[in-house]
Amino acid sequence: MSGDRDHIFITGLAIHAYHGVMEHEGTVGQTFLLDLELAIDLTEASRSDRIASTVSYNEVVDCVSRAFCADRFRLVEAAAGAVAEAILAHFPRITRVRVTVHKPHAPVAATFTDVGVSIERQRHG
């Protein structure tokens, strides 16, 4: 069986950042929640039981946190894109990534459960 359907996931990663169009979002900031789905062939890792055969969750979280907070983005779409690009650049074993950014305190004049974006990027070549 091919590992093309294998995934590592991290859900509900809370990161405080200053993204948004509104002025107060850039000064006070807010907590965003990120969900990550990382396509990676886990065949070797499932047989070897060695960290060298996969990617470290801790290293992924560090990479994501740095990428998400490196700049102040007006759009969560841009922040999600920066995270996806950073993951693909730093982890050659990962072939595709889906990044979902939840903005639970978005300045929307309505009652809502969730708002955000989800993007998917893949390695080319």
Secondary structure as UniProt FT lines:
FT   HELIX           3..5
FT   STRAND          7..17
FT   HELIX           23..27
FT   STRAND          30..40
FT   HELIX           43..48
FT   HELIX           51..53
FT   HELIX           57..69
FT   HELIX           76..90
FT   TURN            92..93
FT   STRAND          94..102
FT   TURN            104..105
FT   STRAND          116..122
//
